[in-house]
Amino acid sequence: MWSNLLIGLLIPGVIIGYLFRKKPALVILMYPLGVAIGFVGSDWGFELFWKVSPTYENNSSISAFPYKIGYFPLLTSLFGYIRTKEIIKTPLLIFLFTISTTFLEFLAVWSGKIHYFNGWNIFLTFFIYLAGFIGAFFYIKMLKKYKILV
């Protein structure tokens, strides 16, 4: 569980803190989106398609909690930061974030931290991440349209 706290919460928290100093409004707007995506995506598939170790009898999803409030909000905040800076074209940005997060999850599966079952695989994970980043893109687009995010 200590590794979950370190990788899922503490390291992302430091990076989110840095992004907050650079663009506080962006982090304030993107962080809740990351939490929502983390909870919806993770809880939808927990116990049905995957588990995160260590598992606990009373609440097996507790192991993923640090990722839901740290790692996933970091992904959306970082995605939003790069998107608003317009460093990379949007389709390439979505593809790069999808590939890199899928690869990180592949490493977690390979190391035994995440266990897939009931036919779930890394390719389906790719599409889940792709949907999340496309959703984040449209959220940013909407924030810009209504001049909430400049």
C-alpha positions as CSV (number, residue, x, y, z in Angstrom):
1,M,0.0,0.0,0.0
2,W,3.0,2.3,0.6
3,S,3.9,2.1,-3.1
4,N,0.3,3.0,-4.0
5,L,0.5,6.1,-1.8
6,L,3.9,7.1,-3.2
7,I,3.2,6.5,-6.9
8,G,-0.5,7.3,-6.8
9,L,-0.6,10.3,-4.5
10,L,2.6,11.8,-3.2
11,I,4.6,12.1,-6.5
12,P,1.5,13.3,-8.5
13,G,0.8,15.7,-5.6
14,V,4.2,17.3,-6.0
15,I,3.8,17.7,-9.7
16,I,0.2,19.0,-9.3
17,G,1.6,21.6,-6.8
18,Y,4.1,22.7,-9.5
19,L,1.4,23.0,-12.1
20,F,-0.8,24.9,-9.6
21,R,1.9,27.5,-9.2
22,K,2.1,27.9,-13.0
23,K,-1.6,27.9,-13.8
24,P,-3.8,27.7,-10.7
25,A,-7.1,28.2,-12.6
26,L,-6.3,25.2,-14.9
27,V,-5.6,22.9,-12.0
28,I,-8.7,24.0,-10.1
29,L,-10.8,23.2,-13.2
30,M,-9.0,20.0,-14.3
31,Y,-8.4,18.3,-10.9
32,P,-12.1,17.5,-10.3
33,L,-12.4,16.1,-13.8
34,G,-9.5,13.8,-13.1
35,V,-11.1,12.7,-9.8
36,A,-14.4,12.1,-11.6
37,I,-12.8,10.1,-14.4
38,G,-10.8,8.2,-11.9
39,F,-13.8,7.2,-9.8
40,V,-16.1,6.5,-12.7
41,G,-13.6,4.5,-14.8
42,S,-12.1,2.6,-11.9
43,D,-15.2,1.8,-10.0
44,W,-17.0,0.7,-13.1
45,G,-14.4,-2.0,-13.8
46,F,-13.4,-2.9,-10.3
47,E,-14.2,-6.5,-9.3
48,L,-15.6,-7.0,-12.7
49,F,-12.5,-6.6,-14.9
50,W,-9.5,-5.7,-12.7
51,K,-8.1,-5.4,-9.2
52,V,-5.3,-3.4,-7.7
53,S,-3.1,-5.0,-5.1
54,P,-3.0,-5.2,-2.2
55,T,-6.6,-6.2,-2.0
56,Y,-8.6,-5.8,1.2
57,E,-11.7,-7.9,2.1
58,N,-13.9,-5.1,3.3
59,N,-13.2,-2.7,0.4
60,S,-11.1,-4.0,-2.4
61,S,-11.1,-0.7,-4.3
62,I,-9.3,1.1,-1.4
63,S,-5.9,0.2,-3.0
64,A,-6.8,2.3,-6.0
65,F,-7.9,5.3,-4.0
66,P,-4.6,7.2,-4.1
67,Y,-4.6,6.9,-7.9
68,K,-8.1,8.3,-8.0
69,I,-7.2,11.4,-6.1
70,G,-3.6,11.8,-7.3
71,Y,-2.6,10.1,-10.5
72,F,-5.7,10.6,-12.6
73,P,-6.1,14.3,-11.6
74,L,-2.4,14.7,-12.5
75,L,-3.1,13.3,-15.9
76,T,-6.0,15.6,-16.6
77,S,-4.1,18.6,-15.2
78,L,-1.0,17.9,-17.2
79,F,-3.0,17.2,-20.3
80,G,-4.9,20.5,-19.9
81,Y,-1.6,22.4,-19.2
82,I,0.0,21.1,-22.4
83,R,-3.2,21.6,-24.4
84,T,-3.7,25.2,-23.3
85,K,0.0,26.0,-24.1
86,E,-0.6,24.5,-27.5
87,I,2.8,22.9,-27.5
88,I,1.5,19.8,-29.4
89,K,-1.4,19.5,-31.8
90,T,-4.5,18.0,-30.1
91,P,-4.7,14.6,-32.0
92,L,-1.1,13.9,-31.3
93,L,-1.4,15.0,-27.7
94,I,-4.4,12.7,-27.1
95,F,-2.5,9.9,-28.8
96,L,0.7,10.5,-26.8
97,F,-1.1,10.7,-23.5
98,T,-3.2,7.6,-24.3
99,I,-0.1,5.5,-25.3
100,S,2.0,6.7,-22.3
101,T,-0.7,6.0,-19.7
102,T,-1.5,2.6,-21.3
103,F,2.2,1.8,-21.1
104,L,2.4,2.8,-17.5
105,E,-0.6,0.6,-16.8
106,F,1.1,-2.2,-18.7
107,L,4.1,-1.9,-16.4
108,A,1.7,-2.1,-13.4
109,V,0.1,-5.3,-14.9
110,W,3.4,-6.8,-15.7
111,S,4.7,-6.1,-12.1
112,G,1.6,-7.7,-10.6
113,K,0.2,-4.4,-9.2
114,I,-2.9,-4.6,-11.4
115,H,-4.7,-7.9,-12.2
116,Y,-7.0,-8.2,-15.2
117,F,-9.7,-10.9,-15.6
118,N,-13.0,-11.7,-17.4
119,G,-11.4,-10.9,-20.8
120,W,-10.0,-7.5,-20.0
121,N,-6.7,-6.7,-21.6
122,I,-4.3,-3.8,-22.3
123,F,-5.9,-3.0,-25.6
124,L,-9.3,-2.3,-23.9
125,T,-7.4,-0.2,-21.4
126,F,-6.0,1.8,-24.3
127,F,-9.6,2.7,-25.4
128,I,-10.7,3.6,-21.9
129,Y,-7.8,6.1,-21.6
130,L,-8.5,7.3,-25.1
131,A,-12.1,8.1,-24.2
132,G,-10.9,9.9,-21.0
133,F,-8.5,12.1,-22.9
134,I,-11.1,12.9,-25.6
135,G,-13.5,13.8,-22.9
136,A,-10.9,16.0,-21.3
137,F,-10.3,17.7,-24.6
138,F,-14.0,18.5,-25.1
139,Y,-14.1,19.8,-21.5
140,I,-11.2,22.2,-22.1
141,K,-12.8,23.2,-25.4
142,M,-16.1,24.1,-23.5
143,L,-14.1,26.0,-20.8
144,K,-12.5,28.0,-23.5
145,K,-15.7,28.6,-25.5
146,Y,-17.3,30.2,-22.4
147,K,-14.1,32.0,-21.5
148,I,-13.8,30.2,-18.2
149,L,-10.3,29.1,-19.2
150,V,-8.2,31.5,-21.2
